[in-house]
């Protein structure tokens, strides 16, 4: 097959090259095809012959085989014959190709030699043109004519428009004929104003012609002015008639080109939500103001208008521009479908009711913005208690005690509908529910609901809303008539769960609802729950999670899967039911690190949550409690043992933490005697024991600084007297300690060389010797003299002349008595 195909294409290419190189000489000298016509009628017979010129082709074998081809197909030899040695002929009983190439070949030693080739087209004679029409356009004053050609002749056909005035016998004047040739492919032609007369009769016709024939259409006799087509009028203003709902008044204006011509009008209109126009009967009067009724109240309409020359002469103009208006309102008619449900019912308080209703049809409400009034009915009469005046399709209110129903009105600016009554007593005893209900996806935006018929049910009410919404949110509802067992719920969002209720409605009661949850289309959950670690031990971990919110589930949760991986990258998993929110992972290793992941799945796929890293402990909780108890008991035993040891060595412990401070009153320092170069002989006679508390002493006048001669004493042993010396430093006054316990007071005096300030002397009941921060009680081996002069700790000797100002100090006057100081 491949070789034959290549050979065929090679022969064809050779023929083309021979034709191109010879420039047609071969066909004209060696062979010529003779044919009656290159265009024939489709299906007609065809005769052709091929003559060979041997004088030009002397090497041609007269017995060579003649081959005929139609396009690239070889015609069998039985279909053509040799007339004589120099000619071959072929005959087609029915030529059924619209276009073909007929060629003549001779088979020679070198191959097939092309002698001649001709193109043949087949078609039909032109059909008679029809529907010849003409109209006069006043804007450019041209007479435009159009027509329709007959069936397609399949070959090139020319059409010519001719116009000429006629005589009384309606015969056109050939000498005054005007012809118009349309553009290729067009079937209309415009005759200029100079080639016709407005009020004279003319004949118009179409001539169609091709190679197979010529045909003339029927004559159209016309007076151009009677075939005028006016420009459309303009609607100046359109307004509704308030006194007549459903009627409008339209004011028009003629076009400038046809303002001098009397006209009739025609109106057409459509509703805003429709596409189909409705045409009115022609308005047979030349007026610039029109009225039309039979329209729906409170409805928006679109209007258009056109015109024609009076008495219907000529053609209708095109429709004018579009104008819209809203017709006036009328009182609502029709009955509203209602439904109610209990939102909240308490034993003692009023019941909260939600009343719902369907909007009336457009032709019933007769208003674009109707209002609704809801009132409560109390037995036995209507008391006019209005609870809602709204434009919404629901009303929530509390039903007081004694109320048995409600009333509903629909009203607008033109009036109100008849009062409709709603009875709340039909649900005190609920009726039988439907036995089963099934909800299936109908499309991505709809659900199909099926239920079992109830024999006594008069109708069925369906409620539905998103399951993620609360009960008081707006929900949709619809009613189905008696005998219905299916319903389609529209405007459903895919990937959102909906809850559907079905109520059977009986004669005097309403059945209990049956509800089902459904999706119109499910998908993969948007998120997975977040894991929370509740507790962990050395071999287990307790996890919990919150369910995915309904609006993000995108389908019914089929299962949860928990994955965990240890430090060795070993992965384990477990699949859980969709109603579980906790799980305990067991058989873990102590002091191990684990990565935990939760997967959430629907029928359409699953999604993974975030990874939770947990660490197991070394001990369990019970082991930790036992260890704490052992440590506590050990600590208690240690404390108890230490207490016994401390009690056994009480004095040692006491001296360790609370050292004994010697009592200066019991010190032997009171018996010390200073050794000085000059032994004072003074004695202190206390005439009267001072037993009262020491109170406030006033300051005294400024004293001059004492002499710079100071007696210094050096410490000595108890067997020796202290040595004293005098130098230029200030005099150090000694403390005198006595063996007996004495009362003492804190005496604050002024500084040397300064005026004494007001001081306070407080009597102290303490038996502790007088101490100072800088003057600790001396040990038995220390000197009693202090190395610094502290005003708060020193008692200065006062001259005799000043003792009169201090009666309490006079009692402490030191008297010289032998070699020692005595009291």
C-alpha positions in Angstrom: 0.0 0.0 0.0 2.8 2.4 0.8 4.6 1.9 -2.5 1.3 2.4 -4.5 0.6 5.6 -2.6 4.0 7.0 -3.2 3.8 6.1 -6.9 0.4 7.8 -7.2 1.7 11.0 -5.6 4.8 10.9 -7.8 2.8 10.6 -11.0 0.6 13.5 -10.0 3.6 15.6 -9.2 5.1 14.8 -12.5 1.9 15.8 -14.3 2.0 19.2 -12.6 5.6 19.7 -13.4 5.0 18.9 -17.1 2.2 21.4 -17.2 4.3 24.1 -15.6 7.3 23.5 -17.8 5.4 23.2 -21.1 3.2 26.2 -20.3 0.2 24.4 -21.7 1.9 23.5 -25.0 1.6 19.7 -24.4 -2.2 20.0 -24.0 -2.6 22.1 -27.1 -0.3 20.1 -29.4 -0.6 16.5 -28.3 -4.1 16.4 -27.0 -7.2 18.7 -26.6 -10.4 18.0 -24.6 -13.6 19.2 -26.3 -16.7 19.9 -24.1 -20.0 21.6 -24.8 -19.8 24.0 -21.8 -17.7 24.4 -18.7 -20.9 25.1 -16.7 -23.6 22.5 -16.7 -26.8 22.0 -14.8 -26.3 19.7 -11.9 -27.5 16.2 -12.7 -27.6 16.7 -16.5 -25.7 14.4 -19.0 -22.2 15.5 -20.1 -20.2 14.5 -23.2 -16.5 15.2 -23.7 -13.8 14.0 -26.1 -10.0 14.1 -26.3 -8.3 14.4 -29.7 -4.6 13.6 -30.3 -2.4 15.5 -32.7 0.0 12.9 -34.1 1.8 15.3 -36.4 3.1 17.2 -33.4 3.7 14.0 -31.4 5.3 11.7 -34.0 6.6 9.3 -31.3 3.2 8.7 -29.9 1.9 5.2 -30.3 -1.5 5.4 -31.7 -2.5 2.2 -29.9 -1.5 3.7 -26.5 -4.2 3.4 -23.8 -6.3 6.6 -23.1 -7.0 7.2 -19.4 -9.7 9.7 -18.2 -9.6 11.2 -14.7 -12.3 13.1 -12.8 -10.3 15.1 -10.2 -7.9 12.4 -9.0 -10.1 9.4 -9.6 -9.5 7.2 -12.7 -12.7 6.6 -14.7 -13.1 2.9 -15.6 -12.5 2.1 -19.3 -16.0 0.8 -19.7 -17.4 4.3 -19.3 -15.4 5.8 -22.3 -14.7 4.6 -25.8 -12.3 5.2 -28.7 -14.0 6.9 -31.6 -11.0 6.4 -33.9 -7.3 6.2 -33.4 -6.8 10.0 -32.9 -9.7 10.6 -30.5 -11.3 9.2 -27.3 -14.7 10.2 -25.9 -16.5 9.9 -22.6 -20.1 10.3 -21.6 -21.6 11.1 -18.2 -25.3 10.2 -17.8 -25.7 12.4 -14.8 -23.0 14.9 -13.8 -23.5 15.2 -10.0 -20.5 17.2 -8.8 -20.8 21.0 -8.3 -17.1 21.4 -9.3 -14.6 19.0 -10.8 -11.5 18.7 -13.0 -11.7 16.4 -16.0 -8.3 15.3 -17.5 -7.2 13.2 -20.4 -4.0 11.0 -20.1 -2.1 8.5 -22.3 -0.2 5.6 -20.9 3.3 5.6 -22.3 6.6 3.7 -21.7 7.7 6.5 -19.5 4.5 6.4 -17.5 1.2 8.3 -17.7 1.3 11.4 -19.9 -1.2 14.3 -19.3 -2.8 15.5 -22.6 -5.4 18.1 -21.4 -7.4 19.2 -18.4 -10.6 21.3 -18.0 -12.6 22.6 -15.1 -16.4 21.9 -15.0 -18.9 23.7 -12.7 -22.5 22.5 -12.2 -25.4 24.3 -10.7 -29.0 25.5 -11.4 -30.5 28.4 -13.3 -31.5 31.3 -11.1 -34.8 31.2 -9.3 -37.4 33.9 -9.6 -36.8 36.6 -6.9 -39.7 37.2 -4.5 -40.8 39.5 -1.7 -39.9 42.6 -3.6 -40.6 45.6 -1.3 -39.8 49.3 -1.4 -40.1 52.1 1.1 -39.4 55.8 1.0 -37.1 57.2 3.6 -37.8 60.9 4.2 -34.6 61.5 6.0 -32.4 61.0 2.9 -35.3 60.8 0.4 -34.1 57.5 -1.1 -36.4 54.7 -2.3 -34.9 51.6 -0.8 -36.0 48.3 -2.3 -35.2 44.8 -1.0 -36.0 41.3 -2.2 -35.3 37.6 -1.6 -33.6 35.3 -4.1 -34.9 31.8 -4.7 -33.0 28.6 -4.0 -29.2 28.7 -4.2 -28.1 28.2 -7.8 -24.7 27.0 -6.6 -23.0 29.1 -9.3 -22.4 32.8 -9.6 -25.6 34.7 -10.1 -26.1 38.5 -10.6 -29.2 40.4 -9.6 -30.2 43.9 -11.0 -32.9 46.3 -9.7 -34.8 48.2 -12.3 -37.3 51.1 -12.0 -39.3 53.0 -14.6 -42.4 55.1 -14.8 -45.5 53.4 -16.3 -48.2 54.4 -18.6 -51.9 54.0 -18.0 -51.7 50.3 -18.9 -49.0 49.8 -16.2 -46.4 49.1 -18.9 -43.0 50.5 -18.0 -41.2 52.9 -20.2 -38.0 51.1 -21.2 -36.4 54.3 -22.3 -36.7 55.8 -18.8 -35.5 52.7 -17.0 -32.9 53.1 -14.2 -30.9 50.1 -12.9 -29.2 49.6 -9.6 -26.7 46.8 -9.0 -26.3 45.8 -5.3 -23.1 45.1 -3.6 -21.9 41.4 -3.7 -23.9 39.4 -1.2 -26.6 42.0 -0.6 -30.2 41.8 -1.6 -31.2 45.5 -1.4 -30.5 48.6 -3.4 -31.3 52.4 -2.9 -32.7 54.5 -5.7 -31.7 58.2 -5.5 -34.4 60.9 -5.4 -33.6 62.1 -8.9 -34.7 58.8 -10.5 -38.3 58.8 -9.3 -41.3 61.1 -8.7 -43.1 61.2 -5.4 -46.6 61.1 -6.7 -46.2 59.2 -10.0 -46.7 55.4 -10.5 -43.6 53.4 -11.1 -42.8 49.8 -11.9 -40.0 48.0 -10.0 -38.6 44.6 -10.8 -35.5 42.3 -10.3 -33.5 40.5 -12.9 -31.5 37.5 -11.9 -29.0 35.9 -14.4 -26.2 33.3 -14.5 -24.6 31.0 -17.1 -27.5 28.7 -17.1 -30.3 31.2 -17.5 -32.0 34.5 -16.8 -35.3 35.3 -14.9 -37.3 38.4 -14.0 -39.4 38.9 -10.8 -42.9 40.1 -10.7 -43.5 43.8 -11.2 -44.1 46.0 -8.2 -46.2 49.0 -9.1 -46.0 51.8 -6.6 -46.4 55.5 -6.0 -43.4 56.4 -3.8 -45.3 58.7 -1.4 -47.7 55.9 -0.6 -44.7 53.7 0.5 -43.2 56.2 2.9 -41.7 55.0 6.2 -41.7 57.7 8.8 -39.2 58.2 11.6 -40.5 57.0 15.0 -42.1 59.6 17.3 -40.6 60.6 20.6 -42.3 60.0 24.0 -42.1 63.3 25.8 -43.8 62.2 29.1 -45.4 59.1 30.5 -47.3 59.2 33.9 -49.8 56.9 35.7 -53.4 58.0 36.3 -53.8 58.1 40.0 -57.6 58.1 39.8 -57.6 55.0 37.5 -55.1 52.3 38.7 -53.8 50.4 35.7 -54.0 53.4 33.3 -51.3 55.6 31.9 -51.1 58.8 29.9 -48.4 59.3 27.2 -47.5 62.5 25.4 -45.8 62.1 22.0 -43.9 64.3 19.6 -43.6 63.7 15.8 -40.2 63.5 14.2 -39.0 66.6 12.4 -38.9 64.9 8.9 -42.6 63.7 9.2 -44.0 66.6 11.1 -46.1 67.8 8.1 -47.7 64.3 7.6 -50.8 63.2 9.5 -50.0 60.0 11.4 -51.6 57.2 13.3 -49.9 55.5 16.3 -49.4 52.1 17.9 -48.2 51.4 21.4 -46.5 48.3 22.8 -45.5 47.5 26.4 -43.9 44.8 28.6 -43.4 44.2 32.3 -39.9 45.0 33.6 -39.2 41.3 34.4 -40.5 40.0 31.0 -39.0 40.1 27.5 -42.1 39.6 25.4 -43.8 42.8 24.1 -47.6 43.2 23.9 -48.8 45.4 21.0 -52.0 47.4 21.2 -54.5 48.1 18.4 -53.6 51.1 16.2 -54.8 54.4 17.7 -56.5 56.0 14.7 -56.2 59.6 15.5 -53.5 62.2 15.0 -53.0 63.4 18.6 -50.0 64.1 20.7 -51.6 62.7 23.9 -52.6 59.0 24.3 -54.2 57.0 27.1 -54.1 53.3 27.7 -55.5 51.1 30.4 -55.8 47.3 31.2 -52.4 47.4 33.0 -51.6 45.8 36.4 -51.5 48.2 39.4 -48.2 49.0 41.0 -46.2 47.4 38.2 -43.3 48.8 36.3 -43.8 48.8 32.5 -41.7 49.6 29.5 -43.4 51.4 26.6 -42.5 52.0 23.0 -44.4 53.8 20.2 -44.4 53.9 16.4 -46.3 55.7 13.7 -47.7 55.3 10.1 -49.2 57.6 7.6 -53.0 58.0 8.0 -55.2 55.4 6.5 -52.4 53.0 6.8 -50.6 54.2 3.7 -46.9 53.2 3.6 -45.1 51.3 6.3 -44.9 51.5 10.1 -41.9 53.3 11.4 -39.4 51.6 13.6 -40.2 51.4 17.3 -39.1 54.5 19.2 -37.0 54.7 22.3 -37.9 52.9 25.5 -39.7 54.6 28.4 -40.6 53.0 31.7 -43.0 54.0 34.5 -44.7 52.5 37.6 -48.5 52.3 37.5 -50.5 53.6 40.5 -51.4 51.3 43.4 -54.7 49.7 44.3 -55.9 47.9 47.5 -54.3 44.4 48.0 -56.4 41.4 47.1 -55.9 37.7 47.7 -55.3 35.6 50.8 -51.9 35.4 52.5 -50.4 32.0 53.4 -49.4 32.0 57.1 -47.4 29.8 59.4 -46.4 30.2 63.1 -44.1 28.5 65.6 -43.4 28.7 69.3 -40.0 30.3 70.1 -40.3 30.1 73.9 -42.9 28.7 76.2 -42.8 29.0 80.0 -45.2 27.6 82.5 -46.3 30.9 84.2 -45.1 33.6 81.7 -46.5 34.4 78.3 -45.6 32.3 75.3 -43.4 33.8 72.6 -44.8 33.3 69.1 -43.2 33.9 65.7 -45.8 34.4 63.0 -44.6 34.1 59.4 -46.4 34.7 56.0 -45.7 34.5 52.3 -45.7 37.6 50.2 -48.7 38.0 47.9 -48.2 37.7 44.1 -47.5 40.9 42.2 -51.0 41.0 40.8 -52.5 40.5 44.2 -50.5 42.8 46.4 -50.9 45.7 43.9 -48.0 47.5 45.5 -44.2 47.5 45.4 -43.8 48.1 49.1 -46.7 46.6 51.1 -47.0 46.9 54.9 -48.3 44.2 57.2 -50.3 44.7 60.5 -50.5 41.9 63.1 -52.9 42.1 66.0 -53.7 39.7 68.9 -57.2 38.4 69.3 -58.6 38.0 72.8 -61.8 36.1 73.5 -64.6 36.9 72.9 -63.9 40.0 70.9 -61.2 41.7 68.9 -59.6 44.4 71.1 -57.3 46.1 68.5 -54.0 45.2 70.3 -51.5 45.7 67.4 -48.2 44.0 68.0 -46.5 44.5 64.6 -46.6 47.1 61.8 -43.8 46.0 59.5 -42.6 45.4 55.9 -40.9 42.1 56.8 -42.6 38.7 56.4 -42.4 37.7 60.1 -43.4 39.0 63.5 -42.4 37.8 66.9 -44.5 38.7 70.0 -45.5 37.4 73.4 -49.0 35.9 73.5 -50.8 37.1 76.7 -53.0 34.8 78.7 -56.5 34.5 77.2 -55.3 35.1 73.6 -56.4 32.5 71.2 -55.2 33.8 67.8 -54.1 36.8 65.7 -55.2 38.9 62.8 -53.2 39.9 59.7 -53.8 42.8 57.2 -51.9 43.8 54.1 -52.1 47.5 53.2 -50.6 50.1 50.9 -51.4 53.7 50.0 -54.6 52.7 48.2 -56.2 50.6 51.0 -55.9 47.3 52.8 -56.8 43.7 52.2 -59.6 41.8 54.1 -58.6 40.7 57.6 -57.1 37.2 57.8 -57.4 35.1 61.0 -54.8 32.8 62.5 -55.9 30.3 65.2 -53.3 29.3 67.8 -55.4 26.5 69.3 -54.7 24.0 66.6 -51.4 22.9 68.2 -52.4 22.3 71.8 -52.7 18.7 71.0 -50.2 17.8 68.3 -51.2 15.4 65.5 -49.4 12.4 64.1 -46.0 13.1 62.5 -45.0 11.7 59.1 -43.6 8.1 59.5 -40.4 8.8 57.7 -38.5 11.5 55.9 -35.5 11.4 53.5 -33.4 14.3 52.2 -31.2 13.9 49.2 -29.0 16.3 47.2 -30.8 17.5 44.1 -28.0 19.8 42.8 -25.3 21.9 44.4 -27.9 24.5 45.3 -31.0 22.4 46.0 -32.2 19.5 48.2 -34.9 16.9 47.4 -37.2 16.0 50.3 -39.3 12.9 50.4 -41.8 11.8 53.0 -44.5 9.2 53.6 -48.0 10.4 52.9 -50.4 10.8 55.9 -54.0 9.8 55.0 -55.7 12.7 56.8 -53.2 15.4 56.1 -54.6 18.4 54.2 -51.2 19.9 53.4 -47.6 19.8 54.5 -45.3 22.5 55.7 -41.5 22.3 55.3 -39.0 24.4 57.3 -35.3 24.6 56.7 -32.3 26.6 57.8 -28.6 26.3 58.3 -27.8 24.0 61.2 -25.2 26.5 62.5 -27.8 29.2 63.0 -29.7 29.6 66.2 -33.4 28.7 66.5 -34.5 32.3 66.5 -32.8 33.2 63.3 -34.7 33.6 60.1 -35.5 30.3 58.3 -37.3 29.5 55.1 -40.5 27.6 54.8 -43.0 26.5 52.2 -46.2 24.6 51.9 -47.1 21.6 49.7 -50.7 20.6 48.8 -52.6 17.5 49.9 -51.2 14.4 48.2 -47.7 15.7 47.8 -44.8 13.5 49.0 -41.8 15.3 47.5 -40.5 18.9 47.5 -37.5 20.7 46.1 -35.7 23.2 48.4 -33.9 26.0 46.5 -31.2 28.5 47.4 -29.1 25.9 49.3 -25.4 26.7 49.8 -23.1 23.8 49.1 -20.8 22.5 51.9 -23.2 23.8 54.5 -25.4 21.6 56.7 -29.1 22.3 56.7 -31.8 21.1 59.1 -35.2 20.3 57.5 -38.5 19.9 59.3 -41.7 18.4 57.9 -45.1 19.1 59.5 -48.3 17.4 58.4 -51.3 19.8 58.7 -54.6 18.2 59.5 -58.2 19.6 59.6 -58.0 21.1 63.1 -54.4 20.4 64.3 -50.8 20.3 63.2 -48.7 17.1 63.4 -45.4 16.9 65.3 -42.3 17.8 63.2 -39.8 15.3 62.0 -36.3 16.7 61.2 -33.3 15.6 59.2 -29.8 17.1 58.6 -28.5 17.1 55.0 -25.9 18.6 52.6 -26.5 19.5 49.0 -22.8 18.8 48.4 -20.0 17.6 50.7 -16.3 18.4 50.7 -13.2 18.1 52.7 -13.3 19.8 56.2 -11.9 23.2 56.3 -9.8 22.6 59.4 -9.1 19.7 61.8 -9.7 20.0 65.6 -6.9 21.3 67.8 -5.4 18.7 70.2 -5.2 19.5 73.9 -3.1 17.4 76.3 -5.1 16.6 79.5 -2.6 14.5 81.4 0.5 12.4 80.7 2.2 9.6 82.6 5.3 7.5 81.9 3.3 5.1 79.6 0.1 7.0 78.5 -1.2 10.4 77.4 -4.8 11.6 77.5 -5.8 13.9 74.7 -9.0 15.9 74.0 -10.3 18.1 71.2 -13.3 20.3 70.4 -15.5 19.3 67.4 -15.1 21.4 64.2 -17.7 24.1 63.9 -20.6 23.2 61.7 -20.0 25.9 59.2 -16.4 24.7 58.6 -17.1 20.9 58.5 -18.2 20.9 54.8 -19.8 17.5 55.4 -20.7 14.8 57.9 -17.7 13.8 60.0 -17.2 10.1 59.4 -14.3 9.5 61.8 -11.2 10.8 63.5 -7.7 9.3 63.1 -5.0 9.8 65.7 -1.4 9.4 64.6 1.7 9.3 66.9 5.4 9.0 66.1 8.2 8.3 68.6 11.8 9.4 68.5 12.7 6.3 66.4 10.2 7.5 63.7 7.9 4.6 64.2 4.3 5.7 63.5 1.1 4.2 64.9 -2.5 5.2 64.4 -6.0 4.5 65.5 -9.4 5.4 63.9 -12.1 6.7 66.2 -15.9 7.3 65.9 -17.0 10.8 65.0 -18.8 11.3 68.3 -15.6 10.9 70.4 -13.7 13.9 71.7 -11.2 12.2 73.9 -8.6 9.4 73.5 -5.8 7.8 75.7 -2.6 6.7 74.0 -1.2 3.8 75.9 2.0 1.6 75.9 4.3 4.6 75.7 8.0 4.6 76.8 9.1 6.6 79.9 11.0 9.8 79.3 10.0 9.6 75.6 9.2 12.3 73.1 6.1 11.7 70.8 4.6 13.8 67.9 0.8 13.4 67.9 -1.5 14.4 64.9 -5.3 14.4 64.6 -7.0 13.8 61.2 -10.6 14.7 60.5 -12.5 12.9 57.7 -15.7 13.2 55.6 -16.9 11.1 52.7 -15.0 13.4 50.4 -11.6 13.4 52.1 -9.7 14.3 55.2 -7.6 17.1 56.6 -4.7 17.0 59.1 -4.4 19.2 62.1 -1.3 20.7 63.8 1.3 18.5 65.5 1.3 18.2 69.3 4.6 17.2 71.0 4.3 15.4 74.3 6.9 14.1 76.7 6.3 11.1 79.0 7.4 11.2 82.6 9.8 8.9 84.5 7.3 8.0 87.2 3.5 7.6 87.4 1.4 9.8 89.5 0.9 7.0 92.1 4.7 6.4 92.3 5.2 10.2 92.7 2.7 10.2 95.6 4.4 7.3 97.3 7.8 8.9 96.9 6.5 12.2 98.4 5.0 10.3 101.3 8.3 8.5 102.0 10.2 11.8 101.8 7.7 13.5 104.1 7.9 10.7 106.7 11.7 10.7 106.5 11.7 14.5 107.1 9.3 14.1 110.1 11.5 11.4 111.6 14.6 13.5 111.2 12.8 16.5 112.9 11.6 14.3 115.7 15.1 12.9 116.3 16.7 16.3 116.2 14.2 17.5 118.8 15.1 14.7 121.2 18.8 15.4 120.7 18.2 19.1 121.4 16.2 18.4 124.5 19.0 16.1 125.8 21.5 18.9 125.4 19.3 21.9 126.2 22.0 24.1 127.9 24.6 23.6 125.2 22.1 24.4 122.5 20.9 27.4 124.4 24.4 28.7 124.8 25.1 28.1 121.2 22.2 30.1 119.8 21.5 32.5 122.8 24.8 33.5 124.5 24.7 34.7 128.1 25.1 38.4 128.5 26.6 39.4 131.8 24.6 41.7 134.1 26.6 44.8 134.8 24.7 45.1 138.1 26.2 41.9 139.3 29.7 42.6 137.9 32.7 43.0 140.2 33.7 46.2 138.2 31.7 48.1 140.7 34.4 47.5 143.3 37.2 48.8 141.0 39.3 51.8 142.2 41.0 54.1 139.9 44.7 54.9 140.7 45.4 58.5 140.2 48.2 60.9 141.1 45.8 62.8 143.2 43.4 60.7 145.2 40.1 62.4 145.5 38.4 62.0 148.8 34.8 62.3 148.2 31.7 60.5 149.4 28.2 60.5 148.1 25.5 60.8 150.7 22.1 60.0 149.6 19.8 61.6 152.1 16.7 60.4 150.6 16.1 57.5 148.3 14.5 58.6 145.1 11.7 56.2 144.3 9.6 58.3 142.0 10.0 58.2 138.2 12.3 60.6 136.6 10.5 63.1 134.5 11.4 66.0 132.2 14.5 68.1 133.0 14.9 71.5 131.6 18.2 72.6 130.0 20.7 74.6 131.8 22.8 77.7 130.9 25.9 77.2 128.7 29.0 76.1 130.5 32.5 76.8 129.5 34.5 73.9 128.2 36.2 72.0 131.0 39.9 72.1 131.6 42.1 70.4 129.1 43.8 68.4 131.8 42.6 64.9 131.5 43.3 62.1 133.7 44.0 58.8 131.8 43.8 55.5 133.5 45.4 52.3 132.4 43.8 49.0 133.1 45.3 46.9 135.9 44.5 43.6 137.5 42.1 43.1 140.2 44.9 43.2 142.7 46.2 46.6 141.5 44.8 50.0 141.3 44.3 51.5 137.9 47.0 54.0 136.9 45.8 57.5 135.8 47.6 60.3 134.0 46.7 63.7 132.8 47.3 65.2 129.3 45.9 67.8 127.0 42.9 65.7 125.8 39.4 66.1 127.0 38.5 64.7 130.4 36.9 61.2 130.2 34.2 60.7 132.8 33.9 57.2 134.2 30.8 55.1 134.7 30.4 54.0 138.2 29.1 50.5 138.6 27.7 49.4 141.9 27.0 46.0 143.1 23.4 46.7 143.9 20.7 47.0 141.4 19.8 50.6 140.8 17.2 52.6 138.9 18.7 54.6 136.0 17.6 57.1 133.5 18.8 58.3 130.1 20.1 61.8 130.5 20.9 63.8 127.3 22.9 66.9 127.8 24.3 69.5 125.5 27.6 69.4 123.8 30.5 71.2 125.2 30.6 74.8 124.3 27.0 74.8 123.1 23.7 75.8 124.6 21.9 72.8 125.9 18.8 71.8 124.2 15.6 70.9 125.9 15.9 67.3 126.9 13.6 64.7 128.2 14.4 62.3 131.0 12.2 59.2 131.3 12.2 57.1 134.3 12.8 53.4 133.5 11.7 50.4 135.5 14.3 48.1 134.0 16.8 46.5 136.2 19.2 46.0 133.3 22.3 48.2 133.6 22.7 51.1 131.3 24.1 50.0 127.9 25.0 51.7 124.6 25.7 50.5 121.1 29.2 51.8 121.5 29.6 50.8 125.2 29.0 47.0 125.6 29.2 45.5 129.1 32.8 44.8 129.9 34.1 41.4 130.6 35.8 40.7 134.0 39.2 41.4 132.4 38.3 44.6 130.7 38.5 48.2 131.8 35.4 50.0 132.7 36.5 53.3 131.0 35.3 54.0 127.6 37.4 55.1 124.7 35.0 57.6 123.2 33.0 60.4 124.5 29.3 59.6 123.8 26.9 62.3 124.9 24.0 59.9 125.3 26.0 57.4 127.5 28.0 59.9 129.6 26.9 61.5 132.9 28.9 64.8 133.3 29.8 66.1 136.7 28.2 69.4 137.3 29.5 72.2 139.3 28.0 72.9 142.7 26.6 76.2 141.7 24.5 74.7 139.0 23.0 71.9 141.2 20.5 74.2 142.5 18.8 74.1 139.2 18.6 70.3 139.3 17.1 69.1 142.5 17.0 65.5 141.5 20.8 65.5 140.8 21.5 67.0 144.2 20.5 63.7 145.6 23.3 62.1 143.6 26.0 64.5 144.7 29.3 62.6 145.2 31.0 63.3 148.5 34.5 62.6 149.3 34.7 59.7 151.8 38.1 58.2 152.3 40.0 56.7 149.4 37.1 55.3 147.5 34.0 56.6 145.9 31.0 55.6 147.9 27.2 56.3 147.8 
